[in-house]
Amino acid sequence: MNGSFTPFAPATSGASQVNGRSFSLKICSQPAANQAFAPFKPVAGLPAHGAAAPAITLQREGDRIKRITIQCGCGQVIELECLY
């Protein structure tokens, strides 16, 4: 091990300092392994999954795609600019 190694959790307990910054480590218990599966419940007012397929539009400039527009079934629009 080289001299520049800094351990994540030093041997001392409580708050510690590494490279001039203080931190503390908290260990949380794991949730119970026997939790029952709970399916996702759709939010009221939004279409259910698969209600409408997204619409994808490509804006071309010659052989290259300049912009990709994605319109979700819920109406949200995402535009992706393509830079080459």
LINLINJO-V19828 format. One record per run of one state. SS is the DSSP state (@ for helix, = for strand, . for the rest). FROM is the first residue (numbers start at 0). TO is the last residue. If there is no record, write none. Layout:
BEGIN
SS:FROM:TO  SS:FROM:TO
END
This chain:
BEGIN
.:0:14  =:15:17  .:18:19  =:20:22  .:23:53  =:54:60  .:61:62  =:63:70  .:71:75  =:76:80  .:81:83
END
